[in-house]
Amino acid sequence: MPGAGDRGAARARWLGSGLLGLFLLPASLSLEVSVGKATTIYAVNGTEILLPCTFSSCFGFQDLHFWWSYNTSDTFRTLIDGTVKNEKSDPKVKFKDDDRITLEGSTKEKMNNISILLRNLEFSDTGKYTCHVQNPKENNFRHQATIFLQVVDKLEEVDNTVTLIILGVVGGVIGLLIFILLVKKFIAFVIKKTQEKKKECLVSSSGNDNTENGLPGSKAEEKPPTKV
């Protein structure tokens, strides 16, 4: 049987796990940053592209710090740096590395949008763009999200031929199955009606035979008794 020391150690482990869970719970519910569902976006050289970024916090924010960074295999630099005083104010840019970049987001009405617009794209703009957010209200907890930009000469049209063929085949198979079920039900209905008519004919034929043979229960006329 376990001794008192073993039970004490087990309680200590349970208590430690509980305290660790309580410590990690605020972090799991705290600051989140998103750049959308797409991990890679494409843009044509010479055009402009919006790099999306939104954030959320269950605890609100005060003097929130945000910045965008750009990096490739041999380059890293901060593109834009700014702050947001509170949830009722718009972000303020304190530093901008490139005049082609403008902050397009708003943090009013819980939009929490700190997206940037990059104009006059060049092939050298290809790379990873990371949106960083740091919230002093959450003990300076920091979170970031990254999106990859590929600058191309022209956008290639997506060939949907295979997809359309697959959809056509699947639709045809489904239509065929529905048609077969309808035909099956129609045939079953015709067979049922045919069997009912056969039963009616048999009953009618049996009644006529009884009438002609003068059997009990028939409708043959009864002859009066002969007088002696």
Solvent accessible surface area in square Angstrom, and as a share of the most:
residue,aa,sasa,rsa
1,M,234,1.05
2,P,84,0.53
3,G,36,0.35
4,A,75,0.58
5,G,59,0.57
6,D,88,0.46
7,R,116,0.42
8,G,32,0.31
9,A,45,0.35
10,A,33,0.25
11,R,160,0.58
12,A,62,0.48
13,R,159,0.58
14,W,198,0.69
15,L,116,0.57
16,G,37,0.35
17,S,69,0.45
18,G,40,0.38
19,L,104,0.52
20,L,103,0.51
21,G,38,0.37
22,L,121,0.60
23,F,154,0.64
24,L,93,0.46
25,L,94,0.47
26,P,62,0.39
27,A,46,0.35
28,S,73,0.47
29,L,93,0.46
30,S,7,0.04
31,L,1,0.01
32,E,87,0.39
33,V,12,0.07
34,S,54,0.35
35,V,12,0.07
36,G,50,0.48
37,K,206,0.87
38,A,53,0.41
39,T,107,0.62
40,T,50,0.29
41,I,32,0.16
42,Y,127,0.48
43,A,6,0.04
44,V,40,0.23
45,N,57,0.29
46,G,51,0.49
47,T,64,0.37
48,E,93,0.42
49,I,33,0.17
50,L,85,0.43
51,L,0,0.00
52,P,48,0.30
53,C,1,0.00
54,T,56,0.32
55,F,7,0.03
56,S,56,0.36
57,S,27,0.17
58,C,99,0.59
59,F,96,0.40
60,G,12,0.12
61,F,8,0.03
62,Q,77,0.34
63,D,75,0.39
64,L,0,0.00
65,H,53,0.24
66,F,0,0.00
67,W,33,0.12
68,W,0,0.00
69,S,2,0.01
70,Y,11,0.04
71,N,41,0.21
72,T,48,0.28
73,S,122,0.79
74,D,127,0.66
75,T,54,0.31
76,F,140,0.58
77,R,81,0.29
78,T,44,0.25
79,L,3,0.01
80,I,0,0.00
81,D,31,0.16
82,G,0,0.00
83,T,32,0.19
84,V,0,0.00
85,K,123,0.52
86,N,43,0.22
87,E,73,0.33
88,K,176,0.75
89,S,29,0.18
90,D,60,0.31
91,P,17,0.11
92,K,147,0.62
93,V,65,0.38
94,K,147,0.62
95,F,100,0.41
96,K,83,0.35
97,D,65,0.34
98,D,28,0.14
99,D,132,0.69
100,R,45,0.16
101,I,3,0.01
102,T,39,0.23
103,L,39,0.20
104,E,89,0.40
105,G,15,0.15
106,S,29,0.18
107,T,0,0.00
108,K,91,0.38
109,E,155,0.70
110,K,173,0.73
111,M,106,0.47
112,N,23,0.12
113,N,38,0.20
114,I,0,0.00
115,S,4,0.02
116,I,1,0.00
117,L,22,0.11
118,L,4,0.02
119,R,89,0.32
120,N,97,0.50
121,L,3,0.01
122,E,88,0.39
123,F,106,0.44
124,S,82,0.53
125,D,7,0.04
126,T,32,0.19
127,G,4,0.03
128,K,102,0.43
129,Y,5,0.02
130,T,14,0.08
131,C,0,0.00
132,H,27,0.12
133,V,0,0.00
134,Q,32,0.14
135,N,0,0.00
136,P,58,0.37
137,K,117,0.50
138,E,20,0.09
139,N,147,0.75
140,N,81,0.42
141,F,70,0.29
142,R,130,0.48
143,H,55,0.25
144,Q,87,0.39
145,A,19,0.15
146,T,65,0.38
147,I,2,0.01
148,F,64,0.27
149,L,0,0.00
150,Q,56,0.25
151,V,5,0.03
152,V,34,0.19
153,D,108,0.56
154,K,147,0.62
155,L,102,0.51
156,E,154,0.69
157,E,170,0.76
158,V,123,0.70
159,D,112,0.58
160,N,80,0.41
161,T,72,0.42
162,V,99,0.57
163,T,71,0.41
164,L,117,0.58
165,I,104,0.53
166,I,95,0.48
167,L,110,0.55
168,G,48,0.46
169,V,89,0.51
170,V,73,0.42
171,G,41,0.40
172,G,45,0.43
173,V,75,0.43
174,I,91,0.46
175,G,36,0.34
176,L,103,0.51
177,L,98,0.49
178,I,94,0.48
179,F,125,0.52
180,I,87,0.44
181,L,103,0.51
182,L,111,0.55
183,V,57,0.33
184,K,138,0.59
185,K,145,0.61
186,F,132,0.55
187,I,88,0.44
188,A,59,0.46
189,F,114,0.47
190,V,66,0.38
191,I,89,0.45
192,K,121,0.51
193,K,89,0.38
194,T,59,0.34
195,Q,100,0.44
196,E,70,0.31
197,K,135,0.57
198,K,125,0.53
199,K,136,0.58
200,E,117,0.53
201,C,86,0.52
202,L,127,0.63
203,V,111,0.64
204,S,64,0.41
205,S,57,0.37
206,S,61,0.39
207,G,37,0.35
208,N,86,0.44
209,D,72,0.37
210,N,59,0.30
211,T,58,0.34
212,E,140,0.63
213,N,104,0.53
214,G,43,0.41
215,L,84,0.42
216,P,133,0.84
217,G,85,0.82
218,S,29,0.19
219,K,181,0.77
220,A,47,0.37
221,E,165,0.74
222,E,167,0.75
223,K,186,0.79
224,P,112,0.71
225,P,127,0.80
226,T,129,0.75
227,K,193,0.82
228,V,198,1.14
